[in-house]
């Protein structure tokens, strides 16, 4: 059970505070790191990777300090957002160099396995300067996996990948998380995070804004009404019965959707009320769909709070 712990960490650059008193733990499974541009995501990942020292606080791997501790790199694989590659090398040479730097007993075999894992064996003998952005990303991924790390840190890993490559990487990361590895990735594409991450960490303006399953986070936002799209056999009668209850804030009849748009201010109360009212009035419920429990909605609420 490998865990990265960030404890009361701040990082500033001159007068600019990039990360402000953040505390979080990243454990086994796939965690998505979210935040607007400039929120401090890359700074956090760089501190987890040992590229930056915290100005205050600590970043540890299973209780061991990461900064200036080369031993942690036996356990951590890193895919930074920046290119930082040697274009005059072939893909195979680049990954092999990383295998040799890790002191692996059979670096050639390890490099071959890593390239095959990311589906780059077919282009391994081409120079990196001939690669597309997506191919470069996959070779970076191979170099991060070459020593079979228990922790994987990825900063915008899907940049430049075509849809097939993106799906393949998602499947790979999902499998690694299922195998008990600790996988953290940042992405500005919310759909990718929603499909892949079982846990999210949100940073806004350098501060830790939320942590956990985004659906549970949404239900804790008691200051934001929960919105539902409901279709039934008698929308008018259902609306009249629901609006009389204190758990329901507003109801609108959407003629284009032929449905009710409901705002509920008491999540648990409304979820108990709706089926009871329908049963008591003999109304069939055809559709009950939350319209603001997507990751996009949760992220929007957190950023604008």
Secondary structure, 3 states (H helix, E strand, C coil): CCCEEEEEEEEEECCEEEEEEEEEEECCEEEEEECCCCCCHHHHHHHHCCCCCCCEEEEEECCEECCCCHHHHHCEEEECCCCCCCCCCEHHHHHHHHHHHCCCCCHHHHHHHHHHHCCCHHHCCCEHHHCCHHHHHHHHHHHHHCCCCCEEEEECCCCCCCHHHHHHHHHHHHHHHHCCCEEEEECCCHHHHHHHCCEEEEEECCEEEEEECHHHHHHHCCCCCEEEEEEECCHHHHHHHHHCCCCEEEEEEECCCCEEEEEECCHHHHHHHHHHHHHHCCCCEEEEEECCCCHHHHHHHHHHC
